[in-house]
Amino acid sequence: MREVFLTQCLAVLVAILLGAQACEPPSSESSRAIIERVTPSLENSLRERGLRLGAPLFIRIFKAEEQLEVSLDDGGRFQLYRTYRICTYSGDLGPKLREGDFQSPEGFYFVTPKRMNPHSRFHLAFNLGYPNAYDRHHGRTGSALMVHGSCVSVGCYAMTNSGIEESYAVADAALRKGQPFFRVHVFPFRMTAEKMAHHRVSRWQDFWENLKEGHDFFERSRRPPNVRIHQGRYVFEDA
C-alpha cells in the first residue's frame, strides 16, 4: 500500500510540474538575452515606484494618442508604471472587421503564455487573441494581430524595440510568476467626455460607448474588470 501511495503521489507531482512548465511562456536565445539585459534597470525603476518585477500586469492601448500603458498590481490596485510610444498602427479609428482590411483592432483582449512570441521577425511580440468572443459574435475575422517591435504595422500595434523589450520582459516575468494571462484593453482614444463628444457623429459611437464602460470601470477601481459578452455587448464585472 505504501508503495502504491508513493507512486500515486509521484504521478501527481509529475503532472503538476509538467502543467507548470506548459503554462510558462516560450523563450528563445534572443529573448533570454534581451530580458537578462533589461532586467537590472527594470527592477531599479520598478522599485522606485514601490512595484516589483513579476507582479501581475495590465496593459491599455490608446490608438489616437499612440500610447501603450503598462500598469502593475501594487497589492490591491493597479498602478501605472510607464507609458510607451506606439510608432504606428494600421487603418483609422474604429474596430477591425475582416481579414485583410489593414485595420488594428479595438476591444478587450487577453494574452496567455502561449501567445507570447519570442521568435517574432518584428523583434519581440505578443498576440492579442483577436478575434475574441465579441468579434466572433459580430462576424469579424482576422488573425495574428500582435503588439510587436520594429516600428512597422500591417494591422498590428508596432512599438520601438526598446519599448517592446521592456513591456515584454514585464509580461514574461508576470506570467512566469503565475499570472495565468494578462489583459490588454484597446481603445480608439482616451475616453473622456470631451473626446466622446468630439466623435459623437461617428458610425462607431455605440460601440465606443460600450468600450467606455470598461474604460471607466478601471478608472474608478484601478482594477481591470472581468469581461464577458451578453446579447452582443461587452459586460463588465469585478474580476
Sequence and secondary structure as in RCSB ss.txt:
>XXXX:A:sequence
MREVFLTQCLAVLVAILLGAQACEPPSSESSRAIIERVTPSLENSLRERGLRLGAPLFIRIFKAEEQLEVSLDDG
GRFQLYRTYRICTYSGDLGPKLREGDFQSPEGFYFVTPKRMNPHSRFHLAFNLGYPNAYDRHHGRTGSALMVHGS
CVSVGCYAMTNSGIEESYAVADAALRKGQPFFRVHVFPFRMTAEKMAHHRVSRWQDFWENLKEGHDFFERSRRPP
NVRIHQGRYVFEDA
>XXXX:A:secstr
 HHHHHHHHHHHHHHHHHHHHHTS    HHHHHHHHHHHHHHHHHHHHTT  TTS EEEEEETTTTEEEEEEE S
SSEEEEEEEEEEEESS SS   STTS     EEEEE GGGEETT TTSSEEE   S HHHHHTT      EEEST
T  SSSEEE HHHHHHHHHHHHHHHHTT   EEEEEESS   HHHHHHTTTSTTHHHHHHHHHHHHHHHHHSS  
EEEEETTEEEEE  
